[in-house]
Amino acid sequence: MAHEWSAGWGSAWPRDRLLTTPEVQQSYDVAGEWDYVVVLVTSNMHECRELVERLFLDEPGVKRFVTLPVFEAVKVGMDIPVRRAAGR
């Protein structure tokens, strides 16, 4: 889910709410067309709709958001491959 929010908000909004919502698995403050990318997990679309309403619809600073349901997780991981320097 990507969303854009108004810069007029206090900086605490998305961070505090996203950090305290268990269904939010990942959240990124990004550059470009969108301000945040939020990865959330629910059991079904009904729960997703309720969560989206709770997180975004009642917030006056949210200008727009896009929901992208996942049909299949092709690859999941957060490991960062780091190569050791030669000789170590």
C-alpha positions as CSV (number, residue, x, y, z in Angstrom):
1,M,0.0,0.0,0.0
2,A,1.4,3.4,-0.9
3,H,0.0,6.6,0.3
4,E,0.6,10.3,0.2
5,W,0.0,12.6,3.2
6,S,0.0,16.3,3.6
7,A,3.2,17.9,4.8
8,G,1.1,20.0,7.2
9,W,0.7,17.1,9.6
10,G,2.8,16.7,12.7
11,S,5.7,14.3,11.9
12,A,4.4,11.9,14.6
13,W,1.4,10.7,12.6
14,P,2.4,8.1,10.5
15,R,5.3,6.8,12.6
16,D,3.4,6.5,15.9
17,R,0.3,4.9,14.4
18,L,2.2,2.5,12.2
19,L,4.6,1.5,14.9
20,T,1.8,0.5,17.2
21,T,-0.4,-1.4,14.7
22,P,0.5,-5.1,14.7
23,E,-0.8,-5.7,11.2
24,V,1.8,-3.2,9.8
25,Q,4.7,-5.5,9.1
26,Q,6.9,-2.9,7.3
27,S,6.8,0.9,6.7
28,Y,9.1,3.0,4.6
29,D,9.4,6.8,4.3
30,V,10.2,7.1,0.6
31,A,11.1,9.7,-2.0
32,G,9.2,10.2,-5.2
33,E,5.5,10.1,-6.0
34,W,4.5,8.6,-2.6
35,D,5.5,9.6,0.9
36,Y,5.1,6.1,2.5
37,V,5.0,2.5,1.6
38,V,3.2,0.4,4.1
39,V,3.2,-3.4,4.1
40,L,0.4,-4.8,6.2
41,V,-0.9,-8.3,6.7
42,T,-4.5,-9.3,7.4
43,S,-6.4,-12.6,7.2
44,N,-8.8,-11.5,4.5
45,M,-10.0,-8.5,2.5
46,H,-12.7,-7.6,5.0
47,E,-10.0,-7.2,7.7
48,C,-7.9,-5.3,5.3
49,R,-10.7,-2.8,4.5
50,E,-11.3,-2.2,8.2
51,L,-7.6,-1.7,8.9
52,V,-7.3,0.7,5.9
53,E,-10.3,2.7,7.2
54,R,-8.8,2.9,10.7
55,L,-5.4,3.9,9.5
56,F,-6.1,6.2,6.5
57,L,-9.6,7.1,5.7
58,D,-10.3,9.2,8.8
59,E,-7.0,11.1,8.6
60,P,-7.5,14.5,7.1
61,G,-3.9,14.7,5.8
62,V,-4.2,11.5,3.7
63,K,-4.6,12.8,0.1
64,R,-4.7,9.4,-1.6
65,F,-3.6,5.8,-1.2
66,V,-3.4,2.7,-3.3
67,T,-4.0,-0.8,-2.1
68,L,-2.2,-3.7,-3.9
69,P,-3.4,-7.1,-2.7
70,V,-0.8,-9.9,-2.9
71,F,-1.9,-13.1,-4.6
72,E,1.3,-15.0,-4.0
73,A,4.5,-14.2,-2.1
74,V,7.1,-15.1,-4.7
75,K,10.1,-14.2,-2.5
76,V,10.1,-13.0,1.1
77,G,13.2,-11.9,3.0
78,M,14.9,-9.1,4.7
79,D,18.5,-10.5,4.7
80,I,21.1,-8.2,3.2
81,P,23.9,-10.0,1.5
82,V,27.2,-8.6,2.7
83,R,30.5,-9.8,1.3
84,R,33.5,-9.9,3.5
85,A,36.6,-8.2,2.4
86,A,39.3,-10.4,0.8
87,G,41.7,-11.8,3.4
88,R,39.3,-11.6,6.4
